[in-house]
Amino acid sequence: MTDAPLTILILEDQGLVRAGMRELIQISEPHARIVEAAGYDEAVARTEAEKIDIAFLDVDLKGGKSGLDFLRWLRAGERDTRAIMLSGRAEKELVLACLNEGASGYILKDMESDGLFRRALDTVFEGGVFLPATVIGRGGFSPAQPVAPAPVSPESLGITGRSLEALYYVCQGLPNKSIARHMGIEEGTVRKDYLPKLFRIFKVVRRTELLIEVSRRGIAVPMPGSRVQDLAS
């Protein structure tokens, strides 16, 4: 995803699941620094102590606040952490609720093999949006639908330069204010110019639908300033 080592948080109350996640993440991102939290308060303390690039959040923490509560805390503080939800549940309503709160991915814990789970992780680390097949209709990885969609480049859709930069931040789950800060523009420009343009390209009317389309088409969005995006500008 980036040349700099990532700092990754795993918020999961089951120790064995955290250990398995750590092992799989280290395969996909061997240089990443991984920190763990067994509950909401510990995750808050970890995030306040250092910048977290990506957080994998268990939706269904036992007792107290959930991973979705932590996601709300992240977005209320305008932190740039990319949030990927983990759950054994694939109900469309739950997935969409997470996307509405600022998640940029949703991975099912009960995939039939570690290989499929690793492919989901790779999608995230490559800048893509991973969602279960129950939401995107096709694509995604699940026991019933294990085949990844053929990748589509943003450039093939006419998304380059600053529009590509805006798409990257939307896929991170960032609100308009944070996107504007990163791009050095007014929030109104994001809302009135870049988002409507992206909505037209993907033939959608809201952010959640945009994320679903990015996932469905297997689009990997390069980080701004990366060599891949520089070549596309």
Secondary structure, 3 states (H helix, E strand, C coil): CCCCCCEEEEECCCHHHHHHHHHHHHHHCCCCEEEEECCHHHHHHHHHHCCCCEEEEECCCCCCCCHHHHHHHHHHCCCCCEEEEEECCCCHHHHHHHHHCCCCCEEECCCCCHHHHHHHHHHHHCCCCCCCHHHHCCCCCECCECCCCCCECHHHHCCCHHHHHHHHHHHCCCCHHHHHHHHCCCHHHHHHHHHHHHHHHHCCCCHHHHHHHHHHCCECCCCCCCHHHHHHC
